[in-house]
């Protein structure tokens, strides 16, 4: 594919890039208000449900809940929390939510993260209408990867070179578990 900038005063004003793809010439340019109206018109040909997995009310896409719910995990006799579990991006249409967690660095590698996640996931999947919980973790976070896989989470996808750490780009993994999978796991109601 050959990329080249157009010449001529008129073309420079459009601020675009021509792309020679062999039999036809395509171009990219900044979207104008007219383009935006066209994009909006395109939407008339599809049901909104085919274009988004986000919640819809009265035919309009609505923002997912910006509510974040945070649980602190505590152990009797310890002054500091053992860990934090939070869930967010709660989508009532798909009955899903994203979650994240952190284990107190002083208390890692003692099995407390496993107990914390089992407790939180079991609680959410038995007391709410959620059908799916999902999370994202970096490939370099081997402890988290192992924990999620041990609990029966499925690696749904890889965001390649998505997470920068110390000048290096690492992959991020997306994991999820469905209510039906959790209910047949050895961790359900444990």
N, C-alpha and C positions, 0 to 999 in steps of 0.2 A: 504494500500500500504506500503510495507516495503522498506526502503531506506538503502543501505549499501555501504560502500566504498570497492572497491576491494583490495585484498592483492596481494603481489608479485611485484617485481621490475618493470616488463614490464607494468603492469597495472597502477602503480603509475605514470609512465612517461606520460601516456595518460591523466591524470588529469580528470577523469570522475566519474560519480556516477551511480551505477547500481540501477535499480528499479525493484523489484519483483512485477509483477502485476498478479500473479496467474499462468496462463498457459504459459506465455512467460516472458522472461527477456528483458527489454529495458534498454537503458542507455543514459545518457546525457554526452556529452563531448564537450570540446571547439572545435569549427569549424576550421578545417584545410583548407589549400588552396585547397586541393582536394574536401573537402566538399563544399567549395564555388563554385567550378566549377560545381559540381553536382546541386547545387541550381540554378545556372544560366541555366543549361541545362533543368531543370524542366520548366522553363519559356517558352521554345519552344513549349510546349503543349497547352498553353493558349494564346489568344490574349492579348496584354498588356492592352487593354481597360477593360478586365475582372478583372485585378489585381489591378488597381489603378483608383481613381477618379481624379487624378492630370492631368494637361494638357499634351498632347502628340503631338510631332511634328516629322514627318518622322519616325514614329514607335518607337520613344524614349520618355520616360517619361522626362519631363523637370521640373525644379524647379518652384514652384509657385512664382509669383512676390514678390520680397522682398520689394517692394514699400509700404510705409505706408503714407496714406494721412490723415492729421490732420486738423480739423476745430476748430477754437476758436470761442466761442459764446460770444458776447458782448452786453451790454445794454448801450445806450446813457446816459452819465452822470456818469457812473461807470468807475473807472480807471482799476479795475481788471476784467479779463474775468469771465463770469458766469460759463462757463464749457468748456470742451474739448471733442470732438468726434473724434475718429480715426478709420479708416478702413484699413484692411491689409489682407494678405493671399488671395489676389484677384486671383480667379481661372477663367480664361476666358472660359475654356472648360465647366465647370458646371455653369458658370455665377453666382458665389457666392463669398462672402467676409465675413470675420469675422470683428466684430467691438467691440470697448470698449469705455467707456465714464466715465467722472468724472465731478461732480458738485462741484463748489467752496464750501468748507465746511461752509463758512459764509452765503451762500445763499440757503442752502438746506431747504426742507420742505416748499417751497413757490410756487411749481408748475413749476419752471423753468426747471427742468429736463425733465418733460413731454413735455414742449414746445420745448426744445432743441432736444429731440429724434424725435419728430414728424417732425420738420423742416429737420433734417439730413436724416432721413429715406425717407421722401417724396422726398427730393432732389435727393437722390441716385437712388431711384426706378423709378423716372420719367426722369432723365437725363443721365442714363447709361444703359448698357445692362444687368445689374445685375438682376437675378431672385430671389436670396435668400440672406438674411442677417442673420447672426447668431452670437451669443455671449455666453460667459460662465460666470457665476457668482456663488459665494459661497452661500451656504444655509443660512449662518449667515447674508448675506446682504439682509435683508428682504425688505428694501426700493427698491432695484433694482429688486428683484423678483416681488414685487407688481407692479412696473412700467411696466416691460416687459409684465406681464400678462394683465394689464389694456390696453396696446396697441395692444393686440391680438396675442402676440407671443405664440408659442407652445413650451411646454417643451418636447424636443426631447429625452433627456436622462439624466442619473445621473451618474456622476463619483464618485463612493463611496469612502468616506474617502480620498479625493484627495487634500484637501487644509488644511494645518496646520496653526493654529492660536493659539498662547499662549499655546502650548503644546497639543492642542486637534486637532484631524483630523475631518474635516467637509466634507460633500458632496459638489460637484460642480454640478450645473445644466447647461445644454446646451439648449438654446432657439433659435428658428428661426422663420422667417416670410417670406413667399413667396410673390412675386409681386402680384399674383392674390388675395391673402388674403388681402394685404394692399389696393389694389384698391377697394375692397368692404367694407373696414372698414370705420368707421365714421371719421377717421383721414386723409384720402386720400385728398390731395390738400387742406388741411385746414390751 
